Amino acid sequence: MADIEYDNEAFFQEYAKMTRSQRGLADACEWHMLQPLFPDLQCKRVLDLGCCYGWHCKYAVEQGAAQVLGIGISHKMLDESQKRNADPKIEYRLCSIADYDYPAAAWDCVVSNLALHYIADLDRVFANVHRTLKSDGTFLFYIEHPSFTAGVHQGWVYGTNDRLLYWPIDNYFLPGERVTNFLGCEIRKQHHTLTQILMGLLRIGFVLEAVEEAEPPANMMDLPGMKDELRRPMLLVKATEEKNIKYNCLRFTSHDVSASRRQFQLFMFSNC
Ligand SMILES: C[S@@+](CC[C@H](N)C(=O)[O-])C[C@H]1O[C@@H](n2cnc3c(N)ncnc32)[C@H](O)[C@@H]1O
């Protein structure tokens, strides 16, 4: 198994140059909104889908998690996670999000940061995560916003003097593969509509606790390109099976669904 994109040497080198790659979560502009949505991880078991360098796995251990499994399909990224974020409580495993076996009621928290927009069959992942969560478990994820994945080549339209004019969206209601350019390389992602994502979660039995459209923090606004992140949305959602999902911009009322309580959070963002 190999991730033809993340294992591509040129892409790998460019990815390593990003500030968030060099300095970790504190320099990830979504982190100030994602972090508060984590549940208490003390003595908990945490599964990270698409772990990459393992920043969220390490964070889970720092928060007291007893056991963490990070899965990913890039050899290079997993090697990097061992170098940067190794810990006796963390296992990094070469395994795709589609192929993991998702044992029933095994995990307290499933997190996925900027990986689910690579997945074509999101409903299947939602069903698997729902099964593998213990009752009272949390599903927290951050995914590119549909207005981002529906962006034409996921790029701005430029005017004179390289001025950004607008972010074009097309074929919104045609989900599926999008070929994009990220860090100078051709990257294939999957576009899902907002309805597909949110209704997919609700249909499988999650309850949305919160949905947030993330914005960079004030202290990062002066970084190059960061103000432009205010020109198109990024989204974060948190849901539970029984109650509570938190998002900044869309708030869903909590309600009982079943005796078990599972949570998910969805955090949509751009450019990763
Ligand atoms: C943008 S990175 C995000 C990494 C990490 N979660 C973070 O926030 O720092 C996306 C990661 O998802 C992984 N990935 C993409 N498709 C995957 C799949 N089908 N199964 C497992 N991992 C996948 C890539 O190899 C890459 O490491």
Ligand as a Chemical Component Dictionary entry (heavy atoms), coordinates in Angstrom:
data_LIG
# 
_chem_comp.id                   LIG 
_chem_comp.type                 NON-POLYMER 
_chem_comp.pdbx_formal_charge   0 
_chem_comp.three_letter_code    LIG 
# 
loop_
_chem_comp_atom.comp_id 
_chem_comp_atom.atom_id 
_chem_comp_atom.alt_atom_id 
_chem_comp_atom.type_symbol 
_chem_comp_atom.charge 
_chem_comp_atom.model_Cartn_x 
_chem_comp_atom.model_Cartn_y 
_chem_comp_atom.model_Cartn_z 
_chem_comp_atom.pdbx_ordinal 
LIG C1  C1  C 0  -3.410 16.729 5.157  1  
LIG S1  S1  S 1  -2.767 15.278 5.888  2  
LIG C2  C2  C 0  -3.436 15.478 7.501  3  
LIG C3  C3  C 0  -2.589 14.854 8.522  4  
LIG C4  C4  C 0  -2.927 14.963 9.989  5  
LIG N1  N1  N 0  -4.206 14.385 10.300 6  
LIG C5  C5  C 0  -2.828 16.372 10.448 7  
LIG O1  O1  O 0  -3.840 17.027 10.649 8  
LIG O2  O2  O -1 -1.697 16.848 10.631 9  
LIG C6  C6  C 0  -3.738 13.963 5.216  10 
LIG C7  C7  C 0  -3.226 12.588 5.602  11 
LIG O3  O3  O 0  -4.239 11.643 5.276  12 
LIG C8  C8  C 0  -3.607 10.498 4.732  13 
LIG N2  N2  N 0  -4.585 9.785  3.918  14 
LIG C9  C9  C 0  -5.139 10.174 2.750  15 
LIG N3  N3  N 0  -5.999 9.250  2.309  16 
LIG C10 C10 C 0  -5.994 8.248  3.237  17 
LIG C11 C11 C 0  -6.674 7.015  3.351  18 
LIG N4  N4  N 0  -7.529 6.606  2.426  19 
LIG N5  N5  N 0  -6.422 6.231  4.419  20 
LIG C12 C12 C 0  -5.547 6.637  5.387  21 
LIG N6  N6  N 0  -4.879 7.803  5.327  22 
LIG C13 C13 C 0  -5.098 8.605  4.268  23 
LIG C14 C14 C 0  -2.440 11.034 3.943  24 
LIG O4  O4  O 0  -1.443 10.036 3.712  25 
LIG C15 C15 C 0  -1.970 12.147 4.870  26 
LIG O5  O5  O 0  -1.026 11.664 5.773  27 
# 
loop_
_chem_comp_bond.comp_id 
_chem_comp_bond.atom_id_1 
_chem_comp_bond.atom_id_2 
_chem_comp_bond.value_order 
_chem_comp_bond.pdbx_ordinal 
LIG C1  S1  SING 1  
LIG S1  C2  SING 2  
LIG S1  C6  SING 3  
LIG C2  C3  SING 4  
LIG C3  C4  SING 5  
LIG C4  N1  SING 6  
LIG C4  C5  SING 7  
LIG C5  O1  DOUB 8  
LIG C5  O2  SING 9  
LIG C6  C7  SING 10 
LIG C7  O3  SING 11 
LIG C7  C15 SING 12 
LIG O3  C8  SING 13 
LIG C8  N2  SING 14 
LIG C8  C14 SING 15 
LIG N2  C9  SING 16 
LIG N2  C13 SING 17 
LIG C9  N3  DOUB 18 
LIG N3  C10 SING 19 
LIG C10 C11 SING 20 
LIG C10 C13 DOUB 21 
LIG C11 N4  SING 22 
LIG C11 N5  DOUB 23 
LIG N5  C12 SING 24 
LIG C12 N6  DOUB 25 
LIG N6  C13 SING 26 
LIG C14 O4  SING 27 
LIG C14 C15 SING 28 
LIG C15 O5  SING 29 
# 
